[in-house]
Amino acid sequence: MDRKYWVPALERADMILTAIARKPGEYKMTDLCEATAINKSSMFSLLRTMEALNWVSKDEKEAYALGAGMAYLNSVFIESHKQNYNLVEQFLQASIESVKSIGETFQLSVLDRNEIIYLAKQEGPSLVKLESSPGMRFPAHATAMGKMLLALLPLEELEKQYPDKILSPVTSHTVTDWKEFMVKMAEIRSNGYAVDDEEIIQGICCVAAPITDSSGRAVAAVSTSMMRHAYLDKQDAALQEVKRLGKSLSLA
């Protein structure tokens, strides 16, 4: 988006809501200031306004959670995206066997511009629990599902998501060079799957495959994530299972 029309106050409000959504009932105002780098004066005004709009609520300990206004907007969103929620139900049913087969966590997401939004997660038995709850967003260029979905976009549409060709690093393994990234996109497109090799979380690897509609267009992606040492042992089986799951959820 052209920053000429950017509204900083809305961006700050989004940062606050995202922080609260990740840790509902845990953050007080000072915690939110630290989490978002927003100064106390601005934070106070934004929180008061969002409370008045019922976007957030404050408990007796002065910790914040999302408010009834957000619940209403969420219900409208769900109603207008029923096809995604049918897919969620199908994923949650189908991925039970995938978890049994691989013994790791499986996820479902969709692409929203240059981010992915997690729609569902089937938790595996691993003691390491990933922070990938439904509704959370992550930069697409640093995730297996994001790269999978970006690679299947028409080239013009892909480039539109990164007008400045800037790929921000998330870990030391994140690909940030645009030319290298485009080479990776071509490889993913050719292979039909994508791998995240510690690019979004240090020590975690992930492999993803697409879900397509009846026309063959990629509408979502599935993945399985695990510690790197587990991935080195299971990568072939994980790849085959995630591709099988993606195909079973596809309409094409």
C-alpha positions in Angstrom: 0.0 0.0 0.0 1.1 3.6 -0.7 2.3 5.0 2.6 1.0 8.4 1.5 -2.5 7.3 2.6 -1.3 5.4 5.8 -3.0 6.2 9.1 -0.5 5.7 11.9 -3.2 5.6 14.6 -4.9 2.7 12.9 -1.6 0.9 12.6 -1.0 1.4 16.4 -4.5 0.1 17.2 -3.9 -3.0 15.1 -0.6 -3.6 17.0 -2.4 -3.3 20.3 -5.2 -5.7 19.3 -2.8 -8.2 17.9 -0.8 -8.2 21.2 -3.9 -8.6 23.3 -5.2 -11.4 21.0 -1.9 -13.3 21.5 -2.1 -13.0 25.3 -5.6 -12.2 26.4 -6.1 -11.2 30.0 -2.3 -10.9 30.6 -1.2 -7.5 29.4 -1.8 -4.3 31.4 -1.2 -0.9 29.8 2.5 -0.8 30.7 3.0 -4.3 29.2 1.3 -3.2 26.0 3.6 -0.2 25.8 6.6 -2.6 26.1 5.2 -5.1 23.6 4.3 -2.5 20.9 6.9 0.3 21.6 3.9 2.8 21.8 4.4 5.6 24.4 2.1 5.7 27.4 0.3 8.9 26.4 -0.7 7.4 23.0 -1.5 4.0 24.5 -3.8 5.6 27.1 -5.8 7.4 24.5 -6.0 4.4 22.2 -7.1 2.0 24.9 -9.7 4.5 26.2 -11.1 4.8 22.7 -11.1 1.1 22.0 -12.8 0.5 25.4 -15.5 2.9 24.4 -16.0 1.1 21.1 -16.1 -2.3 22.9 -13.0 -3.4 20.9 -11.2 -4.2 24.2 -12.3 -4.8 27.8 -10.4 -4.4 31.1 -10.7 -6.7 34.1 -10.4 -5.9 37.8 -6.6 -6.4 37.5 -6.5 -3.9 34.7 -5.5 -6.5 32.2 -6.9 -6.3 28.7 -8.8 -8.8 26.5 -10.6 -8.4 23.2 -14.1 -7.0 23.7 -17.6 -7.7 22.5 -17.2 -5.5 19.5 -14.4 -7.7 18.2 -16.7 -10.8 18.7 -19.4 -9.2 16.6 -16.9 -8.4 13.8 -15.6 -12.0 14.0 -19.1 -13.4 13.7 -19.7 -11.3 10.5 -16.3 -12.5 9.2 -17.1 -16.1 9.8 -20.5 -15.7 8.1 -18.9 -14.2 5.0 -16.1 -16.8 4.8 -18.1 -20.0 5.3 -16.1 -21.8 2.7 -13.0 -21.4 4.9 -14.8 -22.8 7.9 -16.1 -25.8 6.0 -12.4 -26.3 5.1 -11.4 -26.0 8.7 -13.9 -28.8 9.7 -12.6 -31.0 6.9 -9.0 -30.3 7.9 -9.6 -31.0 11.6 -11.1 -34.4 10.7 -8.6 -35.4 8.0 -5.5 -34.3 9.9 -6.2 -36.7 12.8 -4.7 -39.5 10.8 -1.8 -37.2 9.7 -0.8 -36.5 13.3 -1.0 -40.3 14.1 1.2 -41.0 11.1 3.9 -38.4 11.6 3.5 -37.6 15.3 3.8 -33.9 14.8 1.6 -30.8 14.6 -0.3 -29.9 11.4 -1.6 -26.5 10.5 -4.0 -24.9 7.9 -3.7 -21.3 6.7 -4.7 -18.9 3.9 -2.8 -16.1 2.3 -3.7 -12.5 3.0 -1.5 -10.2 0.9 2.0 -10.8 2.2 1.0 -12.6 5.4 -0.6 -15.9 6.2 -3.5 -16.3 8.6 -3.7 -19.6 10.6 -7.2 -21.1 10.4 -6.7 -24.3 12.3 -4.1 -26.5 14.1 -4.1 -30.2 14.9 -1.7 -30.5 17.8 0.8 -33.3 17.8 2.2 -35.2 20.9 5.5 -33.2 20.9 6.3 -31.5 24.2 7.3 -28.4 22.1 4.1 -26.4 21.5 4.2 -23.9 18.6 2.6 -20.5 18.8 0.3 -20.8 15.8 -3.2 -20.4 17.1 -6.1 -19.7 14.7 -6.2 -16.1 13.7 -2.5 -15.5 14.2 -0.6 -13.9 11.3 3.0 -14.4 10.2 5.1 -13.0 7.3 4.4 -15.2 4.3 8.0 -15.0 2.9 9.4 -16.7 6.1 6.9 -19.6 6.4 6.5 -22.8 4.4 2.7 -22.3 3.8 3.2 -18.6 2.9 6.0 -19.4 0.4 3.8 -22.2 -1.1 0.9 -19.9 -1.7 3.1 -17.0 -2.9 4.8 -19.3 -5.4 1.5 -20.2 -7.0 0.4 -16.6 -7.5 0.7 -15.1 -11.0 4.1 -13.2 -11.1 2.5 -9.8 -11.3 0.4 -10.6 -8.3 3.4 -11.9 -6.3 5.4 -8.8 -7.0 2.5 -6.6 -6.0 2.7 -8.0 -2.5 6.3 -6.7 -2.2 6.4 -3.4 -4.1 9.7 -2.4 -2.5 11.1 -6.0 -2.8 11.9 -5.8 0.9 11.9 -9.1 2.8 12.4 -8.5 6.5 14.5 -11.1 8.4 12.7 -13.0 11.1 15.6 -15.3 12.0 19.2 -15.6 10.7 17.9 -18.2 8.2 15.2 -16.0 6.6 15.8 -15.4 2.9 16.0 -11.6 2.4 17.6 -11.2 -1.0 14.9 -10.7 -3.6 16.6 -12.5 -6.4 17.3 -15.5 -4.2 13.7 -15.4 -3.1 12.4 -15.5 -6.6 14.7 -18.5 -7.4 13.1 -20.2 -4.4 9.6 -19.3 -5.7 10.4 -21.0 -9.0 11.7 -24.1 -7.2 8.6 -24.4 -5.0 6.3 -23.9 -8.0 8.2 -26.8 -9.8 8.4 -29.1 -6.8 4.8 -28.6 -5.6 5.8 -28.2 -1.9 7.7 -25.7 0.2 10.1 -26.0 3.2 10.8 -23.5 6.0 14.2 -24.3 7.3 14.3 -22.4 10.6 13.2 -19.2 8.8 10.3 -18.2 11.1 11.4 -19.9 14.3 15.0 -20.9 15.2 15.2 -24.6 15.5 11.9 -25.4 13.9 11.4 -26.8 10.4 8.2 -27.0 8.4 7.0 -28.5 5.1 3.9 -27.4 3.3 1.6 -28.3 0.4 -1.2 -26.5 -1.3 -5.0 -27.0 -1.3 -6.7 -26.2 -4.6 -10.2 -25.4 -5.6 -12.1 -27.0 -8.6 -10.3 -24.8 -11.0 -6.9 -25.8 -9.7 -6.3 -22.4 -8.0 -4.5 -22.6 -4.6 -6.9 -21.4 -1.9 -5.0 -22.6 1.2 -2.1 -24.6 2.4 -1.4 -27.3 5.0 1.9 -27.9 6.8 3.6 -29.9 9.5 6.1 -28.4 11.9 8.7 -30.0 14.1 12.1 -29.6 15.8 15.0 -29.6 13.3 16.4 -32.9 14.6 13.0 -34.6 14.2 12.6 -33.1 10.7 15.9 -34.6 9.6 14.6 -38.0 10.6 11.1 -37.6 9.3 11.4 -35.3 6.3 10.5 -37.8 3.6 7.5 -39.2 5.5 6.4 -35.7 6.5 6.6 -34.5 2.9 4.5 -37.4 1.6 1.9 -37.0 4.3 1.5 -33.2 3.9 1.1 -33.6 0.2 -1.4 -36.4 0.7 -3.4 -34.2 3.2 -3.4 -31.3 0.8 -4.6 -33.4 -2.1 -7.3 -35.0 0.1 -8.7 -31.5 0.9 -8.5 -30.2 -2.6 -11.4 -30.1 -5.1 -9.3 -30.2 -8.3 
